[in-house]
Each structure stands twice: as structure tokens, then as C-alpha cells.
Amino acid sequence: MKTKSWEVEISHPWESLQVILSEPEKTLPFFPYFEDIQGDRVRFKVPRFIFNFGYEFKLTVGFQEHRAVYTFTGDRGILTITFEVVGGRLRVSASWAGFGEALMGKPLENFARGIAEAIKDFCSARASCPVARITGKEGVVEHITSETAPALIKRVSWELEGKDFLLEGRAEDGTRLSAEVRGGKLVRLVVYESGRRSVIESDVPVLELDGEVFRGLPLEKRFEIKVREL
């Protein structure tokens, strides 16, 4: 069996990770090499012949104390992703047992690193997301700032399983904001304030969003938001 591991610091309790990991249909779209999920059937597209450029697996998920395991079983082997929290650090291990084990070093390293960073990011987004109330695809956001706006985008993207969407917000003073996410990237921000319209073009992956792209925007207000899939 070939195994690679990656660790990241994490300040969130195990319960927060369980929330993220217990819904793989929302989390898997942000894993490296992900292609598709239908029920418990998952497809990865790895740029090596081992997965046959779109090999299919059956997923099972198991939980233990401070540990979770995703097991992907396919005709050519088994891919196992293990999540453990040890001393304030999240350790993600990716293992492959099956055809072509000797060639799986780099893909497994990419799996472990990318997954660890994604899980850490989503835990942070849930903790700092400024959504006060949300029902279905509508809600209310209060005290949003350039620092918490990325968390809102990440939270919505996770809830929508990585699908394209348009998030629109309207404040009581008439200020309107919209954020368009396509292909896992924030591609456009539009701001309407005092009769003026500003458009910010972007090309930043959702998981890499920080406060810089939102700097200077009129955010510190109470917004009613709506989310529409594109």
C-alpha cells in the first residue's frame, strides 16, 4: 500500500470537522482530481493511467473518536482517506492499494495536501461566516466585513456542492451587492451604491479567497441575501 500524509494546524473542535466530513456530497467537489459524485458513486480524474482518466469508486464513510475514514472501492484498487486530529493538528492520509502503487506517490501527496487545506478552510469559514439567519436560499447577513465576506462565499459554495451560483444582497439604504461564482472561482463582484455601479472582475478560486478583493466595499451593513444557482 502506498501512503502519503499532510498536516495542517486547526483551531476548531472535532465536532466542526464532523459537520464538514459527514456530508461528502458537499465536501468532495473541493478535493483534488474530483470529477463527479452520484449517490455513493464517485469519479476522480487523475492525470495518470491508474484511474483510467475517470475511474469510478463506491464511497463508504466511517467515524471513530477524533477520526474519520473515507473508503473508495473500485475494480482496480482501494483509495483510503483518513482524517485525524492530534494535538491541535489535522492529519490527512491518502492510501492506495491496488494497480500501479509505485506510481501513486505524487497524486497521493496532492490528495492529502489539497484535502487537508480544503477541510481547514471550510471549518474556518463555518466559524467566521457572518450569516445570522438562513432558510433555503435566502437569509440575513449582519456586520459583514472584508474579512468575513470570503467565509460567506465559501460557506455558500460548500452548501451548493461546488455548483455555480449568484449571491445577491440588498441593504436597507439601497446598497446592492452581487457575487458570481463559476467553475469554483469568484469571477465577478458588482456593487450598486448611491446610483453608481462598480464592477470588479476576478479569477480567484473560492478556497483561496481572502479579504483583499472585498477591501473598500460598502459591506458593514445588514444585508438580506438570496442565492441563485446558475
Backbone as JSON, one array per atom type, in Angstrom:
{
  "sequence": "MKTKSWEVEISHPWESLQVILSEPEKTLPFFPYFEDIQGDRVRFKVPRFIFNFGYEFKLTVGFQEHRAVYTFTGDRGILTITFEVVGGRLRVSASWAGFGEALMGKPLENFARGIAEAIKDFCSARASCPVARITGKEGVVEHITSETAPALIKRVSWELEGKDFLLEGRAEDGTRLSAEVRGGKLVRLVVYESGRRSVIESDVPVLELDGEVFRGLPLEKRFEIKVREL",
  "N": [[0.84, -1.2, 0.0], [0.56, 2.21, -0.86], [1.21, 5.25, 0.75], [0.58, 8.64, 1.61], [0.89, 11.55, 3.65], [-0.44, 14.59, 5.13], [-0.25, 17.48, 7.17], [-2.05, 20.05, 8.9], [-2.38, 23.01, 10.89], [-5.09, 23.37, 13.13], [-7.72, 25.06, 14.66], [-10.19, 24.39, 15.46], [-12.88, 22.57, 17.02], [-13.28, 18.96, 17.09], [-15.93, 18.37, 16.52], [-16.7, 20.31, 14.68], [-15.29, 19.52, 12.41], [-16.55, 17.1, 11.97], [-19.07, 17.89, 11.09], [-18.47, 18.93, 8.56], [-17.25, 16.69, 7.31], [-19.23, 14.78, 7.41], [-20.92, 15.18, 5.34], [-20.24, 14.26, 2.54], [-21.03, 14.72, -0.1], [-21.05, 17.45, -0.34], [-18.49, 18.16, 0.33], [-16.59, 16.66, -1.19], [-16.49, 17.79, -3.87], [-14.47, 19.68, -3.7], [-12.12, 18.4, -3.46], [-8.84, 17.47, -4.66], [-8.57, 16.42, -8.07], [-11.22, 15.69, -8.3], [-14.15, 14.64, -10.06], [-16.92, 13.84, -10.33], [-19.94, 13.11, -8.47], [-22.43, 10.83, -7.64], [-24.83, 9.89, -5.64], [-23.54, 7.25, -3.83], [-21.5, 6.86, -5.56], [-18.45, 7.78, -6.91], [-16.33, 9.74, -8.97], [-13.01, 10.22, -9.95], [-10.61, 12.16, -11.72], [-7.61, 11.57, -12.55], [-4.44, 12.66, -13.69], [-3.03, 10.37, -14.65], [-2.51, 7.01, -15.79], [-3.54, 5.18, -13.99], [-6.09, 5.59, -12.81], [-7.55, 5.48, -15.06], [-8.39, 7.82, -16.32], [-10.86, 8.78, -15.23], [-11.91, 7.02, -13.43], [-14.23, 5.0, -11.57], [-15.55, 4.88, -8.22], [-16.92, 3.29, -5.3], [-18.17, 4.86, -2.48], [-17.68, 4.72, 1.02], [-18.28, 5.89, 4.31], [-16.85, 6.31, 7.47], [-16.85, 6.82, 11.05], [-14.89, 7.41, 13.97], [-13.68, 8.03, 17.32], [-12.47, 11.21, 17.15], [-11.59, 10.7, 14.59], [-11.95, 9.99, 11.15], [-12.89, 8.13, 8.24], [-12.74, 7.92, 4.78], [-13.56, 5.62, 2.39], [-12.82, 4.53, -0.76], [-13.84, 2.33, -3.08], [-12.86, 0.47, -5.84], [-12.69, -1.32, -9.03], [-9.99, -1.66, -9.62], [-8.6, -1.18, -7.31], [-8.25, 0.18, -3.95], [-8.86, 3.29, -2.57], [-8.03, 5.12, 0.22], [-8.9, 7.62, 2.47], [-7.9, 9.13, 5.33], [-8.8, 10.93, 8.22], [-7.55, 12.63, 10.96], [-7.39, 14.15, 14.17], [-4.84, 15.45, 15.99], [-3.3, 16.71, 18.74], [-4.1, 19.44, 18.19], [-3.73, 19.56, 15.48], [-4.67, 18.76, 12.16], [-4.44, 15.77, 10.54], [-4.19, 14.38, 7.42], [-4.34, 11.45, 5.63], [-3.6, 9.75, 2.67], [-4.14, 6.79, 1.0], [-3.29, 4.18, -1.29], [-4.16, 1.06, -2.46], [-3.54, -1.26, -4.73], [-3.62, -1.57, -8.31], [-0.69, -0.35, -9.89], [0.68, 0.85, -7.7], [3.29, 1.85, -7.23], [3.51, 4.15, -8.76], [1.93, 6.05, -7.59], [2.74, 8.02, -5.82], [3.02, 10.97, -6.12], [0.33, 11.8, -6.92], [-1.06, 10.95, -4.6], [0.14, 12.51, -2.63], [-0.71, 15.04, -3.48], [-3.47, 14.69, -3.14], [-3.64, 14.39, -0.28], [-2.55, 16.85, 0.67], [-4.17, 18.84, -0.63], [-6.74, 18.13, 0.27], [-6.51, 18.4, 3.07], [-6.05, 21.17, 3.31], [-8.44, 22.15, 2.22], [-10.42, 21.16, 4.01], [-9.64, 22.43, 6.38], [-10.06, 25.09, 5.61], [-12.84, 25.19, 5.16], [-13.81, 24.64, 7.72], [-12.93, 26.93, 9.06], [-14.38, 28.83, 7.63], [-17.03, 28.21, 8.33], [-16.93, 28.87, 11.02], [-16.48, 31.63, 11.02], [-18.37, 32.7, 9.35], [-20.64, 35.23, 8.44], [-23.4, 34.85, 8.39], [-26.48, 35.37, 9.83], [-29.1, 34.43, 9.94], [-30.53, 31.91, 7.95], [-32.52, 30.44, 5.49], [-33.27, 27.88, 3.38], [-32.5, 29.24, 0.36], [-32.27, 31.85, 1.07], [-31.51, 34.57, 3.28], [-30.26, 36.46, 6.12], [-27.67, 38.75, 6.58], [-25.43, 40.11, 8.87], [-23.25, 42.73, 9.91], [-21.17, 42.22, 8.09], [-17.86, 42.07, 6.84], [-14.8, 42.96, 5.08], [-13.15, 40.97, 5.84], [-14.78, 38.85, 6.66], [-16.39, 38.34, 4.5], [-15.23, 36.54, 2.54], [-15.61, 34.11, 3.9], [-18.37, 33.84, 3.83], [-18.85, 33.44, 1.08], [-17.47, 31.03, 0.72], [-18.9, 29.36, 2.45], [-21.46, 29.29, 1.26], [-20.76, 28.19, -1.21], [-19.89, 25.65, -0.42], [-22.31, 24.64, 0.67], [-23.78, 24.46, -1.67], [-22.58, 22.42, -2.98], [-20.37, 22.96, -4.59], [-21.43, 24.01, -6.93], [-22.14, 26.4, -9.62], [-23.06, 29.77, -8.83], [-25.04, 32.71, -8.03], [-24.8, 35.17, -5.72], [-26.78, 37.5, -4.14], [-27.2, 40.61, -2.51], [-29.07, 42.96, -0.53], [-29.14, 46.05, 1.07], [-30.68, 48.09, 3.68], [-30.4, 50.77, 3.04], [-30.43, 50.8, 0.34], [-28.15, 49.95, -0.94], [-26.66, 47.57, -3.04], [-25.26, 44.38, -3.6], [-23.54, 41.93, -5.52], [-22.25, 38.66, -6.04], [-20.6, 36.58, -8.19], [-20.05, 33.21, -8.82], [-18.3, 30.88, -10.62], [-17.32, 27.75, -11.94], [-15.91, 27.09, -9.61], [-14.64, 29.43, -8.93], [-14.48, 32.85, -7.87], [-15.75, 35.13, -9.99], [-16.83, 37.61, -10.53], [-17.68, 40.71, -9.0], [-20.29, 42.9, -8.23], [-21.3, 46.15, -7.45], [-23.78, 48.29, -6.28], [-24.27, 51.53, -5.36], [-25.56, 54.49, -4.08], [-26.58, 55.26, -6.6], [-24.5, 54.63, -8.27], [-22.65, 52.24, -10.19], [-20.39, 49.67, -9.78], [-18.03, 47.42, -11.1], [-16.18, 44.57, -10.45], [-13.88, 42.55, -11.81], [-12.78, 39.21, -11.47], [-10.74, 36.31, -10.73], [-10.42, 34.26, -8.88], [-9.9, 31.29, -7.09], [-12.4, 29.81, -5.02], [-11.55, 28.65, -2.58], [-9.24, 30.04, -2.13], [-9.83, 32.6, -1.53], [-9.44, 35.76, 0.04], [-9.5, 38.66, 2.17], [-8.74, 40.74, 0.48], [-9.88, 41.19, -2.11], [-12.33, 42.21, -1.42], [-11.85, 44.55, -0.19], [-12.53, 47.89, 0.78], [-15.16, 47.92, -0.1], [-18.68, 48.69, 0.41], [-19.6, 47.18, 2.95], [-20.27, 46.88, 5.69], [-22.99, 46.51, 6.79], [-26.47, 45.65, 7.25], [-27.57, 43.02, 5.4], [-30.0, 41.61, 3.3], [-30.02, 38.52, 1.81], [-29.96, 36.58, -1.22], [-29.62, 33.51, -2.94], [-28.82, 32.18, -6.04], [-28.71, 29.46, -8.17], [-26.67, 28.96, -11.04]],
  "CA": [[0.0, 0.0, 0.0], [1.28, 3.48, -0.94], [0.54, 6.22, 1.62], [1.15, 9.97, 1.8], [0.14, 12.3, 4.67], [-0.22, 16.03, 5.21], [-0.81, 18.03, 8.39], [-2.27, 21.49, 8.99], [-2.86, 23.43, 12.19], [-6.52, 23.61, 13.12], [-8.12, 25.54, 15.98], [-11.61, 24.1, 15.62], [-13.13, 21.28, 17.68], [-13.57, 17.82, 16.22], [-17.34, 18.44, 16.11], [-16.78, 21.13, 13.46], [-14.85, 18.68, 11.31], [-17.57, 16.09, 11.72], [-20.12, 18.51, 10.28], [-17.97, 19.01, 7.19], [-16.95, 15.37, 6.77], [-20.42, 13.94, 7.37], [-21.66, 15.46, 4.11], [-19.23, 14.17, 1.47], [-21.53, 15.26, -1.36], [-20.7, 18.87, -0.34], [-17.05, 18.33, 0.55], [-15.8, 16.04, -2.24], [-16.21, 18.62, -5.05], [-13.3, 20.53, -3.49], [-10.94, 17.54, -3.38], [-8.08, 17.38, -5.91], [-8.9, 15.41, -9.07], [-12.64, 15.32, -8.29], [-14.87, 14.81, -11.32], [-18.37, 13.74, -10.23], [-20.49, 12.23, -7.44], [-23.84, 10.48, -7.79], [-25.1, 8.98, -4.54], [-22.28, 6.77, -3.25], [-20.55, 6.63, -6.65], [-17.58, 8.94, -7.07], [-15.36, 9.63, -10.06], [-11.85, 11.1, -9.94], [-9.89, 12.2, -12.98], [-6.2, 11.78, -12.23], [-3.64, 12.7, -14.93], [-2.19, 9.18, -14.78], [-3.34, 5.93, -16.33], [-4.03, 4.28, -12.94], [-7.52, 5.76, -12.64], [-8.18, 5.39, -16.37], [-8.94, 9.13, -16.66], [-12.26, 8.91, -14.85], [-12.28, 5.75, -12.81], [-15.35, 5.12, -10.63], [-15.44, 4.22, -6.93], [-18.04, 3.31, -4.36], [-17.7, 5.51, -1.26], [-18.25, 4.49, 2.34], [-17.76, 6.85, 5.29], [-16.89, 5.8, 8.83], [-16.37, 7.74, 12.08], [-14.47, 6.95, 15.28], [-13.36, 9.19, 18.15], [-11.46, 12.11, 16.57], [-11.05, 10.08, 13.38], [-12.93, 9.65, 10.11], [-12.28, 7.43, 7.11], [-13.45, 7.79, 3.51], [-13.02, 4.49, 1.65], [-13.28, 4.5, -2.15], [-13.56, 0.98, -3.57], [-13.06, 0.31, -7.27], [-12.25, -2.6, -9.58], [-8.53, -1.75, -9.68], [-7.97, -0.96, -6.03], [-8.96, 0.91, -2.91], [-8.31, 4.57, -2.14], [-8.49, 5.4, 1.58], [-8.55, 8.92, 3.01], [-8.1, 9.12, 6.78], [-8.75, 12.24, 8.87], [-7.31, 12.5, 12.4], [-6.98, 15.36, 14.87], [-3.85, 15.1, 17.02], [-2.59, 17.87, 19.28], [-4.42, 20.68, 17.51], [-3.38, 19.48, 14.06], [-5.42, 17.82, 11.33], [-3.59, 14.94, 9.69], [-4.91, 13.69, 6.36], [-3.51, 10.43, 4.99], [-4.19, 9.17, 1.46], [-3.5, 5.49, 0.72], [-3.78, 3.45, -2.45], [-3.79, -0.35, -2.51], [-4.06, -1.79, -5.98], [-2.83, -1.5, -9.52], [0.18, 0.8, -10.1], [1.01, 1.52, -6.45], [4.59, 2.51, -7.29], [3.38, 5.43, -9.46], [0.9, 6.87, -6.96], [3.29, 8.92, -4.82], [2.66, 12.38, -6.3], [-1.11, 12.01, -6.79], [-1.48, 10.8, -3.21], [0.59, 13.71, -1.91], [-1.63, 16.12, -3.86], [-4.72, 14.4, -2.45], [-3.53, 14.68, 1.15], [-2.35, 18.28, 0.89], [-5.34, 19.59, -1.07], [-7.88, 17.81, 1.13], [-6.27, 19.0, 4.38], [-6.24, 22.61, 3.21], [-9.86, 22.41, 1.99], [-11.17, 20.93, 5.24], [-9.3, 23.52, 7.3], [-10.68, 26.31, 5.11], [-14.28, 25.14, 5.37], [-14.05, 24.78, 9.16], [-12.74, 28.35, 9.38], [-15.49, 29.57, 7.03], [-18.23, 27.98, 9.15], [-16.77, 29.56, 12.3], [-16.49, 33.08, 10.87], [-19.4, 33.12, 8.4], [-21.5, 36.24, 9.06], [-24.83, 34.6, 8.22], [-27.2, 35.33, 11.1], [-30.24, 33.52, 9.72], [-30.64, 31.49, 6.56], [-33.51, 29.4, 5.24], [-33.22, 27.57, 1.95], [-31.51, 30.04, -0.36], [-32.41, 33.24, 1.47], [-31.08, 34.77, 4.65], [-29.9, 37.8, 6.56], [-26.26, 38.86, 6.96], [-25.19, 41.32, 9.65], [-21.87, 43.06, 10.26], [-20.22, 41.62, 7.17], [-16.67, 42.9, 6.6], [-13.94, 42.4, 4.03], [-12.51, 39.78, 6.39], [-15.74, 37.74, 6.78], [-17.05, 38.1, 3.21], [-14.77, 35.29, 1.93], [-16.23, 32.98, 4.6], [-19.73, 33.72, 3.33], [-18.78, 32.84, -0.25], [-17.05, 29.63, 0.89], [-20.0, 28.63, 3.08], [-22.49, 29.06, 0.25], [-20.22, 27.26, -2.21], [-19.93, 24.31, 0.19], [-23.7, 24.22, 0.77], [-24.28, 24.17, -3.01], [-21.79, 21.31, -3.52], [-19.45, 23.44, -5.6], [-22.11, 24.45, -8.16], [-22.09, 27.82, -9.94], [-24.16, 30.49, -8.2], [-25.0, 34.16, -7.9], [-25.26, 35.62, -4.4], [-27.19, 38.9, -4.22], [-27.56, 41.18, -1.22], [-29.63, 44.31, -0.56], [-29.17, 46.7, 2.38], [-31.83, 48.97, 3.89], [-30.17, 52.07, 2.41], [-30.47, 50.64, -1.11], [-26.91, 49.36, -1.44], [-26.81, 46.19, -3.53], [-24.02, 43.68, -3.94], [-23.72, 40.58, -6.07], [-21.01, 37.93, -6.23], [-20.83, 35.48, -9.14], [-19.06, 32.14, -8.72], [-18.39, 29.89, -11.71], [-16.17, 26.86, -12.03], [-15.15, 27.11, -8.37], [-13.91, 30.69, -8.79], [-15.2, 34.12, -7.84], [-15.4, 35.76, -11.27], [-17.29, 38.99, -10.65], [-18.4, 41.4, -7.93], [-20.97, 44.1, -8.71], [-21.74, 46.96, -6.33], [-24.63, 49.45, -6.59], [-24.33, 52.39, -4.17], [-25.83, 55.91, -4.38], [-26.77, 55.44, -8.03], [-23.3, 54.25, -9.04], [-22.44, 50.81, -10.36], [-18.99, 49.3, -9.93], [-17.85, 46.0, -11.43], [-14.84, 44.06, -10.19], [-13.63, 41.25, -12.42], [-11.88, 38.44, -10.64], [-10.49, 34.94, -11.19], [-9.81, 33.68, -7.67], [-10.58, 30.09, -6.59], [-13.14, 30.05, -3.77], [-10.76, 28.27, -1.41], [-8.1, 30.95, -1.97], [-10.33, 33.94, -1.29], [-9.13, 36.46, 1.28], [-10.21, 39.93, 2.26], [-8.22, 41.77, -0.41], [-10.8, 41.5, -3.21], [-13.5, 42.91, -0.88], [-11.39, 45.74, 0.51], [-13.1, 49.15, 0.34], [-16.57, 47.8, -0.48], [-19.61, 49.11, 1.48], [-20.1, 45.9, 3.46], [-20.64, 46.83, 7.1], [-24.43, 46.83, 6.88], [-27.34, 44.48, 7.33], [-27.99, 42.67, 4.05], [-30.84, 40.46, 3.0], [-29.34, 37.85, 0.7], [-30.57, 35.49, -1.97], [-28.65, 32.73, -3.7], [-29.43, 31.55, -7.22], [-27.81, 28.6, -8.96], [-26.53, 29.41, -12.43]],
  "C": [[0.88, 1.25, 0.0], [0.51, 4.52, -0.13], [1.32, 7.53, 1.67], [0.26, 10.72, 2.8], [0.49, 13.78, 4.61], [-0.89, 16.54, 6.47], [-0.97, 19.55, 8.29], [-2.72, 21.81, 10.41], [-4.36, 23.73, 12.09], [-6.97, 23.96, 14.53], [-9.58, 25.23, 16.29], [-11.81, 22.74, 16.26], [-13.46, 20.19, 16.67], [-15.0, 17.85, 15.71], [-17.52, 19.27, 14.83], [-16.34, 20.32, 12.24], [-15.89, 17.64, 10.96], [-18.69, 16.64, 10.85], [-19.71, 18.53, 8.81], [-17.84, 17.62, 6.57], [-18.18, 14.47, 6.65], [-21.28, 14.18, 6.14], [-20.7, 15.44, 2.92], [-19.71, 14.73, 0.14], [-21.23, 16.76, -1.47], [-19.19, 19.08, -0.3], [-16.21, 17.81, -0.61], [-15.54, 16.93, -3.45], [-14.99, 19.51, -4.91], [-12.03, 19.72, -3.29], [-10.17, 17.61, -4.7], [-8.59, 16.23, -6.77], [-10.38, 15.03, -9.1], [-13.27, 15.57, -9.65], [-16.38, 14.8, -11.12], [-18.74, 12.85, -9.04], [-21.98, 12.06, -7.69], [-24.17, 9.45, -6.71], [-23.79, 8.57, -3.89], [-21.24, 6.44, -4.31], [-19.77, 7.9, -6.94], [-16.59, 8.69, -8.2], [-14.26, 10.67, -9.84], [-11.19, 11.04, -11.31], [-8.45, 12.58, -12.69], [-5.38, 11.75, -13.52], [-2.6, 11.6, -14.98], [-3.09, 8.04, -15.19], [-3.97, 5.07, -15.25], [-5.54, 4.37, -12.78], [-8.26, 5.77, -13.97], [-8.92, 6.67, -16.75], [-10.44, 9.24, -16.36], [-12.76, 7.65, -14.19], [-13.31, 5.95, -11.71], [-15.12, 4.29, -9.37], [-16.78, 4.21, -6.21], [-17.5, 3.83, -3.04], [-18.44, 5.01, -0.03], [-17.55, 5.42, 3.32], [-17.92, 6.26, 6.68], [-16.3, 6.79, 9.82], [-15.98, 6.97, 13.34], [-14.17, 8.19, 16.11], [-12.19, 9.96, 17.55], [-10.83, 11.52, 15.31], [-12.19, 9.77, 12.42], [-12.2, 9.01, 8.94], [-13.24, 7.43, 5.93], [-12.78, 6.63, 2.76], [-13.66, 4.45, 0.27], [-12.86, 3.15, -2.75], [-13.87, 0.88, -5.05], [-12.51, -1.01, -7.75], [-10.74, -2.76, -9.55], [-7.85, -1.49, -8.34], [-8.84, -0.17, -5.08], [-8.18, 2.16, -2.54], [-8.9, 4.88, -0.77], [-7.99, 6.76, 2.03], [-8.9, 8.92, 4.5], [-7.89, 10.51, 7.35], [-8.58, 12.03, 10.37], [-6.92, 13.86, 12.96], [-6.08, 14.96, 16.02], [-3.15, 16.36, 17.47], [-2.85, 19.17, 18.55], [-4.03, 20.71, 16.05], [-4.27, 18.44, 13.38], [-4.45, 17.07, 10.44], [-4.48, 14.2, 8.69], [-3.95, 12.72, 5.69], [-4.27, 9.85, 3.81], [-3.43, 7.91, 1.11], [-4.14, 4.83, -0.49], [-3.25, 2.02, -2.39], [-4.4, -0.93, -3.78], [-3.09, -1.6, -7.12], [-1.98, -0.23, -9.57], [0.57, 1.55, -8.85], [2.29, 2.35, -6.54], [4.52, 3.91, -7.92], [2.45, 6.41, -8.76], [1.43, 7.89, -5.96], [2.82, 10.36, -4.94], [1.16, 12.61, -6.23], [-1.6, 11.89, -5.36], [-1.05, 11.99, -2.37], [-0.32, 14.89, -2.21], [-2.99, 15.94, -3.2], [-4.64, 14.87, -1.0], [-3.42, 16.17, 1.42], [-3.6, 19.08, 0.55], [-6.54, 19.36, -0.17], [-7.71, 18.47, 2.49], [-6.53, 20.5, 4.35], [-7.72, 22.95, 3.02], [-10.68, 22.24, 3.26], [-10.9, 22.03, 6.25], [-10.03, 24.8, 6.9], [-12.18, 26.32, 5.38], [-14.63, 25.22, 6.86], [-13.94, 26.23, 9.58], [-13.9, 29.17, 8.83], [-16.76, 29.41, 7.85], [-18.14, 28.78, 10.44], [-16.92, 31.07, 12.15], [-17.55, 33.59, 9.9], [-20.38, 34.07, 9.05], [-23.0, 36.02, 8.88], [-25.5, 34.51, 9.58], [-28.38, 34.37, 11.02], [-30.28, 33.16, 8.25], [-31.62, 30.34, 6.45], [-33.54, 29.13, 3.75], [-32.13, 28.38, 1.29], [-31.66, 31.53, -0.09], [-31.97, 33.38, 2.92], [-30.78, 36.21, 4.94], [-28.45, 37.77, 7.05], [-26.08, 40.17, 7.72], [-23.7, 41.48, 9.92], [-20.86, 42.35, 9.37], [-19.07, 42.59, 6.95], [-15.86, 42.27, 5.48], [-13.27, 41.13, 4.51], [-13.46, 38.59, 6.45], [-16.46, 37.43, 5.47], [-16.55, 36.82, 2.53], [-15.41, 34.06, 2.57], [-17.65, 32.76, 4.11], [-19.75, 33.03, 1.97], [-18.42, 31.35, -0.14], [-18.19, 28.8, 1.48], [-21.09, 28.3, 2.06], [-22.01, 28.06, -0.79], [-20.24, 25.83, -1.69], [-21.37, 23.78, 0.25], [-24.26, 23.81, -0.59], [-23.44, 23.12, -3.73], [-20.9, 21.74, -4.68], [-20.09, 23.9, -6.9], [-21.92, 25.95, -8.37], [-23.28, 28.53, -9.28], [-23.93, 31.99, -8.26], [-25.58, 34.5, -6.54], [-25.55, 37.11, -4.5], [-27.61, 39.39, -2.84], [-28.08, 42.6, -1.38], [-29.7, 44.85, 0.87], [-30.35, 47.66, 2.46], [-31.65, 50.33, 3.22], [-30.13, 51.98, 0.89], [-29.2, 50.08, -1.72], [-27.16, 47.92, -1.86], [-25.44, 45.64, -3.92], [-24.38, 42.36, -4.61], [-22.34, 39.97, -6.3], [-21.32, 36.72, -7.1], [-19.69, 34.48, -9.06], [-19.32, 31.12, -9.82], [-17.13, 29.04, -11.73], [-15.3, 26.87, -10.79], [-14.37, 28.38, -8.13], [-14.88, 31.86, -8.66], [-14.79, 34.9, -9.08], [-15.83, 37.21, -11.36], [-17.98, 39.45, -9.38], [-19.02, 42.65, -8.53], [-21.54, 44.83, -7.5], [-22.58, 48.13, -6.85], [-24.73, 50.27, -5.31], [-24.52, 53.83, -4.62], [-25.92, 56.16, -5.87], [-25.58, 55.08, -8.88], [-23.14, 52.74, -9.06], [-20.97, 50.54, -10.59], [-18.9, 47.81, -10.17], [-16.39, 45.63, -11.2], [-14.71, 42.68, -10.8], [-12.58, 40.51, -11.6], [-11.68, 37.07, -11.26], [-9.81, 34.17, -10.06], [-10.57, 32.43, -7.25], [-11.22, 30.37, -5.23], [-12.28, 29.75, -2.55], [-9.55, 29.17, -1.18], [-8.54, 32.38, -1.7], [-9.84, 34.48, 0.04], [-9.8, 37.82, 1.21], [-9.82, 40.97, 1.22], [-9.22, 42.16, -1.5], [-12.02, 42.28, -2.72], [-13.14, 44.23, -0.21], [-12.02, 47.0, -0.09], [-14.54, 49.1, -0.08], [-17.47, 48.17, 0.7], [-20.3, 47.9, 2.12], [-20.7, 45.97, 4.86], [-22.07, 47.32, 7.32], [-25.19, 45.52, 7.05], [-27.89, 44.2, 5.94], [-28.97, 41.5, 4.08], [-30.24, 39.82, 1.75], [-30.22, 36.8, 0.06], [-29.48, 34.8, -2.79], [-29.37, 32.04, -4.84], [-28.39, 30.73, -7.95], [-27.82, 29.05, -10.41], [-26.45, 28.21, -13.37]]
}
